[in-house]
Amino acid sequence: MPEPDRPHTQHEDEVTAERRTRIAERVRRWCENRSIEGRHAPLSDAAAVALAAGRLDEPARAVLANRRRAGRRLPAAGGFGELRLLSDEYARLRERAAGQRPGAARLALEYRANELAKRIRDARQAFVHSSMHYAQGVRAVRRDRRDGLHLEIEQREALFAALQHTPAPLPVAPVDQARGALVDVAVDRVTRWSERTPLAETGRRVAQRIAREAPDGDDHFVDRYDTLMFLAGSLYDRIEASAAWRSEYFEVQRSQLDLAEEVTQIAVDAVALRGLLDELHAAIRTAPGARSSLEARVSALGPVWDQILARVTALARIGDLLTRAEEHLHLARIAERTASLDRRIDDLIGRSGARELSTENTDLVGDQFGAAAALMSALRGDLGADIAELTSKE
């Protein structure tokens, strides 16, 4: 069983404070720049549903939470991030078609839009009316309603519509992909051709200048809210997939944090904030006379964004701690295996009267395991503080 958490030293407190500041700055920068460093896997269905629940009313959210705790699955749609991209492309095609004069170009756009509309309708039909995932028959429906597990047709429709907003990185245009490949080739050739020549330094500078023209390899998003919610969903997936999080070391912490509920509440606040700010900015455009009072209301909502950022930052800190815990857990398991191996060696050597060498080795491994356990204890303390901050947000 885990040992009691030891108090932090002053140095450890300083390191913790530095880590919190660094992660907070990174999360804020990503959201404000609408970009997260690197390429990321699409959100899992579980993360997408937790975020989509933030767009539903309270009764529907309660049913989804009950179904999750009861292990009731929802229909898959081939990836809800892909559904988002499909829905966005459909909307873009409809908008472009509406701006075209009657003719061949408009017909082509409308044809492509209709094809996408059919795919979305098919996905909606499969999601809303799946006989494998929702109760069928009067008695089964009554039983699920009594247990708080039944999603009504209207709630399923609303959930599907919410899943069409699943945060996803903007697709990389084929022209950017081709441009990036050409830039890579150019950099490689300039570097190789100038190598070991009097123009080597010039070639290096030219290669660096060309490389700066390449499209970056980061994920970009529609706005700061999509960035924030994608980050929250990715952190959900990262934490849920962590072997350290599922280990006995963090059994208490797991019981303190309903991860899906936290992600849903982040989405509830982010969606509400975006909606309110959109309405205020629209009012400012249509009623210039009330600009000053409306802008005051916009400013009053500034702290709300900071509070939502703080919640996602707390999740990011938990993810960072678990990454470190994975490394220490790996070391602890190696120490355990080595200790077991040394016991077997000890038995073998002991029969020949040379027990001292094996004992020294076993003591060394024990010391290593003790160090890993102490580090895990410190991480438990940090994790508990981050969970307390996350769950105390109103």
CORRAWO-V497176 format. One record per residue. N is the residue number from 1. OMEGA is omega in degrees with one decimal (NA if undefined). Layout:
n->(N & N)
omega->(OMEGA & OMEGA)
This chain:
n->(1 & 2 & 3 & 4 & 5 & 6 & 7 & 8 & 9 & 10 & 11 & 12 & 13 & 14 & 15 & 16 & 17 & 18 & 19 & 20 & 21 & 22 & 23 & 24 & 25 & 26 & 27 & 28 & 29 & 30 & 31 & 32 & 33 & 34 & 35 & 36 & 37 & 38 & 39 & 40 & 41 & 42 & 43 & 44 & 45 & 46 & 47 & 48 & 49 & 50 & 51 & 52 & 53 & 54 & 55 & 56 & 57 & 58 & 59 & 60 & 61 & 62 & 63 & 64 & 65 & 66 & 67 & 68 & 69 & 70 & 71 & 72 & 73 & 74 & 75 & 76 & 77 & 78 & 79 & 80 & 81 & 82 & 83 & 84 & 85 & 86 & 87 & 88 & 89 & 90 & 91 & 92 & 93 & 94 & 95 & 96 & 97 & 98 & 99 & 100 & 101 & 102 & 103 & 104 & 105 & 106 & 107 & 108 & 109 & 110 & 111 & 112 & 113 & 114 & 115 & 116 & 117 & 118 & 119 & 120 & 121 & 122 & 123 & 124 & 125 & 126 & 127 & 128 & 129 & 130 & 131 & 132 & 133 & 134 & 135 & 136 & 137 & 138 & 139 & 140 & 141 & 142 & 143 & 144 & 145 & 146 & 147 & 148 & 149 & 150 & 151 & 152 & 153 & 154 & 155 & 156 & 157 & 158 & 159 & 160 & 161 & 162 & 163 & 164 & 165 & 166 & 167 & 168 & 169 & 170 & 171 & 172 & 173 & 174 & 175 & 176 & 177 & 178 & 179 & 180 & 181 & 182 & 183 & 184 & 185 & 186 & 187 & 188 & 189 & 190 & 191 & 192 & 193 & 194 & 195 & 196 & 197 & 198 & 199 & 200 & 201 & 202 & 203 & 204 & 205 & 206 & 207 & 208 & 209 & 210 & 211 & 212 & 213 & 214 & 215 & 216 & 217 & 218 & 219 & 220 & 221 & 222 & 223 & 224 & 225 & 226 & 227 & 228 & 229 & 230 & 231 & 232 & 233 & 234 & 235 & 236 & 237 & 238 & 239 & 240 & 241 & 242 & 243 & 244 & 245 & 246 & 247 & 248 & 249 & 250 & 251 & 252 & 253 & 254 & 255 & 256 & 257 & 258 & 259 & 260 & 261 & 262 & 263 & 264 & 265 & 266 & 267 & 268 & 269 & 270 & 271 & 272 & 273 & 274 & 275 & 276 & 277 & 278 & 279 & 280 & 281 & 282 & 283 & 284 & 285 & 286 & 287 & 288 & 289 & 290 & 291 & 292 & 293 & 294 & 295 & 296 & 297 & 298 & 299 & 300 & 301 & 302 & 303 & 304 & 305 & 306 & 307 & 308 & 309 & 310 & 311 & 312 & 313 & 314 & 315 & 316 & 317 & 318 & 319 & 320 & 321 & 322 & 323 & 324 & 325 & 326 & 327 & 328 & 329 & 330 & 331 & 332 & 333 & 334 & 335 & 336 & 337 & 338 & 339 & 340 & 341 & 342 & 343 & 344 & 345 & 346 & 347 & 348 & 349 & 350 & 351 & 352 & 353 & 354 & 355 & 356 & 357 & 358 & 359 & 360 & 361 & 362 & 363 & 364 & 365 & 366 & 367 & 368 & 369 & 370 & 371 & 372 & 373 & 374 & 375 & 376 & 377 & 378 & 379 & 380 & 381 & 382 & 383 & 384 & 385 & 386 & 387 & 388 & 389 & 390 & 391 & 392 & 393 & 394)
omega->(-179.5 & 176.5 & 176.8 & -179.1 & -179.9 & 178.2 & 178.9 & 170.7 & 179.5 & 179.6 & 179.8 & 177.3 & 178.7 & 178.2 & 179.2 & 179.8 & 179.0 & 179.1 & -179.6 & 179.4 & -178.4 & -178.3 & 179.2 & 179.5 & -179.3 & 180.0 & 179.4 & -179.2 & 179.2 & -176.3 & -178.8 & 178.9 & -178.9 & -176.8 & 176.5 & -176.2 & 177.0 & 175.9 & -173.0 & 177.6 & 175.1 & 178.1 & 173.9 & 177.2 & -178.7 & 178.8 & 180.0 & 179.6 & 178.6 & 178.3 & 179.7 & 179.4 & 178.3 & 178.2 & -176.5 & 176.4 & -174.2 & 179.2 & 179.3 & 178.0 & 179.9 & 178.9 & 179.0 & 178.6 & 178.5 & -179.6 & 179.7 & -178.9 & 179.3 & 179.7 & 177.8 & -178.8 & 173.2 & 179.1 & 174.4 & -180.0 & 180.0 & -179.0 & -176.3 & 172.1 & 177.1 & 176.3 & 177.5 & -179.3 & 178.4 & -179.4 & 178.7 & 179.6 & 177.1 & 179.6 & 178.8 & -179.8 & 178.4 & 179.7 & 178.5 & -180.0 & -179.7 & -179.6 & -179.0 & 171.4 & 177.2 & -179.3 & -174.9 & -178.4 & 180.0 & 179.2 & 179.8 & 178.7 & 179.5 & 178.1 & 179.4 & 178.4 & 179.5 & 176.8 & 178.1 & 179.3 & 178.7 & 179.1 & 179.3 & 178.3 & 179.6 & 178.8 & 178.8 & 180.0 & -179.0 & -177.7 & -172.3 & -171.8 & -179.0 & 179.1 & -179.2 & -171.8 & -179.0 & -178.6 & 177.8 & -179.1 & -173.7 & -175.4 & 179.7 & 179.6 & 179.1 & -179.9 & 179.8 & 176.7 & 179.7 & -178.2 & 179.8 & -175.8 & -172.6 & 172.8 & 177.1 & -178.1 & -178.2 & 178.6 & 176.8 & 176.9 & -179.9 & 179.5 & 178.1 & 177.9 & 178.2 & 179.8 & 174.3 & 176.6 & 179.5 & 179.9 & 179.3 & 176.6 & 175.5 & 179.5 & 176.8 & -177.8 & 178.4 & -179.8 & 177.6 & 176.9 & 179.8 & -179.5 & 178.4 & 178.9 & 179.1 & 178.7 & 178.8 & 179.0 & -178.7 & 179.1 & -179.2 & -176.6 & 179.0 & -179.7 & -177.2 & -176.5 & -177.8 & -177.2 & 179.9 & 174.0 & 176.9 & -178.5 & -175.7 & -178.8 & 177.2 & 179.1 & 179.1 & 179.8 & 178.0 & 179.5 & 178.4 & 179.6 & 178.2 & -178.1 & 179.6 & 179.1 & -178.1 & 174.4 & -179.7 & -177.9 & -176.8 & 174.0 & 178.6 & -173.1 & -176.3 & -178.1 & -176.6 & -178.6 & 176.0 & 178.2 & -178.2 & -177.2 & 174.9 & 178.5 & 178.5 & 178.8 & 178.2 & 177.8 & 174.7 & -178.9 & -178.8 & -178.7 & -179.0 & -178.0 & -174.5 & 176.0 & 178.5 & 179.6 & -178.5 & -177.4 & 179.7 & -179.0 & -174.6 & 179.8 & 179.9 & -178.2 & 177.5 & -178.5 & -177.8 & -171.1 & 169.7 & -170.3 & -179.3 & 179.3 & 177.9 & 179.1 & 178.2 & -179.3 & 173.7 & 179.7 & 178.0 & -176.9 & -178.5 & 179.1 & 179.6 & -179.6 & 178.9 & 179.8 & -180.0 & -179.8 & 176.4 & 179.3 & -179.9 & 179.5 & 175.9 & 178.4 & 178.2 & 179.7 & -174.7 & -178.9 & -177.8 & -178.6 & -179.0 & -173.0 & -173.5 & 179.8 & 179.3 & 178.2 & 175.5 & 177.9 & 176.5 & 179.2 & -179.1 & -179.7 & -179.7 & 179.7 & 179.5 & 178.0 & 179.0 & 179.8 & 177.8 & 176.4 & -179.2 & 179.3 & 179.2 & 176.9 & 177.1 & 175.6 & -179.8 & 178.0 & 177.6 & 177.6 & 179.2 & 178.8 & -178.5 & 175.0 & 176.9 & 179.7 & 178.1 & -179.3 & -179.7 & 178.7 & 177.4 & 178.3 & 179.9 & -179.5 & 175.3 & 178.8 & 179.6 & 179.9 & 179.8 & 178.1 & 178.7 & 178.6 & -180.0 & 177.3 & 178.8 & 177.2 & 179.8 & 179.0 & -177.4 & -178.9 & -178.0 & -179.5 & 178.2 & 174.0 & -179.3 & -173.1 & -170.5 & -176.4 & -179.9 & 179.1 & 177.8 & 179.3 & 179.5 & 177.4 & -180.0 & 178.9 & 178.0 & 177.3 & 179.1 & 179.8 & 178.2 & 178.2 & 178.9 & 179.7 & 178.9 & 178.4 & 177.8 & 178.2 & 177.9 & 179.2 & 177.8 & 178.6 & 178.1 & -178.5 & 178.3 & 178.5 & 179.3 & 178.3 & 178.6 & 178.2 & -178.6 & -174.2 & 179.7 & -179.1 & 178.3 & NA)
